[in-house]
C-alpha cells in the first residue's frame, strides 16, 4: 500500500531528469501478490531472480539506483528519502560507454529483434555484462494505496512493469577488454505474446543496460542504460 507514494516520487524525478532516469518496476516478493479484483499477475520469474540478486528489502517502497552501494547505506536497497540525492549525484557522472538501440518489429507476427550498439568512451579493462528487459506501460489494474478512501485504487495505471528478460537475469557476458571507440553490436530476438488487456505492443519498451560482472569485479554497478519503444 505504500508503493504508490514511491511511484509518485519516481514520476517527479523522471520529469526532472528526463532520459537520464530510466525506471524499471519489479514485482516480486510477498507484497507483489494479486489483490481482490486484480486481472493480471505482474510476478514473473525474472523479477524473482532480480529480487534475489539485489537482496530483498526490509520494507517498501524501495529502489536500487544503478545497483550501487552508496556511502552510509547498509545495502543496495534504498528507502524513498534517499532517492533524490543519490540520483542527483549519479546524474553528474560521465558515462564510460555509449548505448544506441535499434529494433526491427513485425506487428503482424509480434516478433522482432533488438540490437544494442555499444561504443566505449575510454579504454575499459573490466568484465562487463549486458541485460535486455521488456517493460510495459499503461497497464490498468487495481492497486493498494493507503492514502485513499477504501485503501485501494480500482483503475491504477502501472508503468515500467518488468514483463520479461531476454538475456540471463543477471546479464550476458560481453567480454573483459574494450578499446575506446571500438564498436560492438549485441542482438537478441523477442516475441510479444498475444494476450487480451496487456502485452499491448503500443505500450512496450525494451531497455538495455551494461553492468560490471559481479562474480569477477565484486560489483554489479550499472554503467549505462538506454530504452526504445518497439512501435514508433
C-alpha positions in Angstrom: 0.0 0.0 0.0 3.0 2.4 0.3 4.3 1.7 -3.2 2.1 4.4 -5.0 3.9 7.0 -2.9 7.2 5.7 -4.3 5.7 5.7 -7.8 4.8 9.4 -7.5 8.4 10.2 -6.4 9.7 8.4 -9.5 7.3 10.3 -11.7 8.6 13.6 -10.2 12.3 12.6 -10.6 11.7 11.3 -14.2 10.1 14.7 -15.1 13.3 16.3 -13.7 15.9 14.1 -15.3 14.2 13.0 -18.5 16.1 10.3 -20.4 18.8 10.3 -17.7 16.5 8.4 -15.5 15.0 5.1 -16.8 12.8 3.3 -14.2 12.1 -0.4 -14.1 9.3 -1.6 -11.8 10.0 -5.1 -10.4 7.1 -7.0 -8.8 8.3 -9.8 -6.6 8.1 -11.0 -3.0 5.3 -11.2 -0.6 3.8 -7.8 -1.4 3.5 -8.5 -5.1 0.6 -11.0 -4.8 -2.6 -10.2 -6.7 -5.3 -8.4 -4.7 -9.1 -8.6 -5.0 -10.3 -7.8 -8.5 -6.8 -7.9 -10.0 -6.9 -9.0 -13.6 -3.2 -9.6 -14.0 -0.3 -11.2 -12.2 2.8 -9.0 -12.5 5.1 -11.5 -10.9 7.5 -13.1 -13.5 10.4 -15.4 -13.0 12.9 -12.7 -14.0 11.5 -10.5 -11.3 12.1 -13.1 -8.6 15.6 -13.6 -9.9 16.4 -9.9 -9.6 14.9 -9.7 -6.2 17.3 -12.3 -5.0 20.2 -10.8 -7.0 19.6 -7.3 -5.4 18.8 -8.7 -1.9 15.2 -8.4 -0.7 14.4 -5.1 1.0 13.3 -4.7 4.6 10.3 -2.6 3.6 8.6 -0.8 0.7 8.8 1.4 -1.3 12.4 0.8 -2.1 14.7 1.3 -5.1 18.1 0.3 -6.3 19.9 3.1 -8.1 22.4 1.9 -10.7 22.9 -1.2 -8.5 25.3 0.9 -6.5 26.2 0.7 -2.8 26.2 4.3 -1.6 28.1 5.7 1.4 26.2 5.5 4.7 23.8 2.9 3.2 23.6 -0.6 4.5 22.9 -2.2 1.1 21.7 -1.7 -2.4 18.0 -1.2 -1.5 17.3 2.4 -0.7 14.2 3.9 1.0 12.4 6.8 -0.6 14.0 9.7 1.3 17.4 8.9 -0.2 16.4 8.5 -3.8 16.6 12.1 -5.0 20.0 12.9 -3.6 21.6 9.7 -4.9 20.0 10.1 -8.3 21.3 13.7 -8.4 24.9 12.6 -7.6 24.8 9.7 -10.2 23.5 12.1 -12.9 26.7 14.1 -12.7 28.9 11.1 -13.5 30.0 10.9 -17.1 29.3 7.5 -18.8 32.2 5.2 -19.8 30.2 3.5 -22.5 27.5 4.6 -25.0 24.5 2.5 -25.9 22.4 3.1 -29.1 19.4 0.9 -29.6 17.8 -0.1 -32.9 14.9 -2.5 -33.4 13.0 -4.4 -36.0 9.4 -5.3 -35.2 6.7 -7.0 -37.3 3.3 -6.1 -35.8 1.6 -8.9 -37.7 3.7 -11.7 -36.1 4.5 -9.6 -32.9 8.2 -10.7 -33.2 11.3 -8.8 -33.7 15.0 -8.1 -32.9 16.7 -5.6 -30.6 20.3 -4.5 -31.2 22.5 -2.6 -28.8 25.3 -0.7 -30.5 27.9 -0.3 -27.8 30.8 2.2 -28.0 33.3 2.5 -25.1 34.2 6.2 -24.5 37.5 5.1 -22.9 39.6 2.0 -22.7 38.0 -0.5 -20.4 39.7 -3.5 -18.8 36.8 -4.7 -16.6 34.5 -7.6 -17.4 31.0 -6.4 -18.4 27.6 -7.9 -18.9 24.5 -6.7 -20.8 20.9 -7.2 -19.9 17.8 -6.7 -22.2 14.5 -6.3 -20.4 11.0 -5.9 -21.8 8.8 -3.4 -19.9 5.2 -2.4 -20.3 3.4 0.9 -19.6 -0.2 1.9 -19.1 -1.4 -1.3 -17.6 -4.7 -0.6 -15.7 -5.3 -2.8 -12.7 -6.2 -2.4 -9.0 -3.5 -1.2 -6.6 -3.5 -0.9 -2.8 -3.0 2.7 -1.7 -3.3 3.7 2.0 -3.7 7.4 1.0 -7.2 7.0 -0.5 -10.6 6.0 0.9 -11.0 2.3 0.9 -7.3 1.6 0.7 -7.1 0.8 -3.0 -7.5 2.3 -6.5 -9.5 0.3 -9.0 -8.1 1.8 -12.1 -4.5 2.4 -11.2 -2.0 2.9 -14.1 1.1 0.7 -13.7 4.1 1.8 -15.7 7.6 0.5 -16.4 6.4 -3.0 -15.4 9.0 -5.7 -15.9 7.5 -8.4 -18.2 10.5 -10.5 -19.3 14.3 -10.5 -19.7 15.8 -11.5 -23.0 19.2 -12.4 -21.5 20.2 -14.2 -18.3 18.5 -12.4 -15.4 21.9 -11.1 -14.3 23.0 -10.3 -17.8 25.1 -12.0 -20.5 28.9 -11.6 -20.6 30.3 -9.0 -23.1 34.0 -9.6 -22.6 36.8 -8.1 -20.4 38.7 -5.7 -22.6 37.3 -2.8 -24.7 39.1 -0.2 -26.7 37.9 3.4 -26.9 35.6 3.9 -29.9 35.5 0.2 -30.6 32.1 -0.8 -31.9 30.3 -3.9 -30.5 26.8 -4.9 -31.5 24.6 -7.3 -29.4 21.3 -8.6 -30.8 18.5 -10.6 -29.2 15.2 -11.7 -30.6 11.9 -11.2 -28.9 8.3 -12.3 -29.2 5.3 -10.4 -27.7 2.5 -12.8 -26.6 -1.0 -12.2 -27.8 -3.0 -11.7 -24.6 -6.1 -9.5 -24.1 -5.7 -6.4 -22.0 -1.9 -6.4 -21.6 1.2 -7.2 -23.6 -0.1 -4.2 -25.6 2.7 -3.6 -28.1 1.8 0.1 -28.3 2.9 0.4 -24.7 6.0 -1.9 -24.7 9.6 -0.7 -24.5 12.9 -2.6 -24.3 15.7 -1.4 -22.1 19.3 -2.4 -22.3 21.9 -1.8 -19.6 25.5 -2.6 -19.2 26.8 -3.7 -15.8 30.0 -4.8 -14.2 30.4 -8.6 -13.9 29.7 -9.2 -10.2 31.5 -12.5 -9.8 34.8 -11.0 -11.1 34.6 -7.4 -10.1 32.7 -7.7 -6.8 30.3 -5.1 -8.0 27.3 -5.0 -10.4 27.0 -1.3 -10.9 25.1 -0.1 -14.0 27.4 1.7 -16.4 24.9 2.9 -18.9 21.2 2.3 -19.9 19.0 3.1 -22.8 15.5 2.3 -23.9 13.4 2.2 -27.1 9.7 1.6 -27.9 9.1 -1.4 -30.1 6.4 0.6 -32.1 7.1 4.1 -33.2 
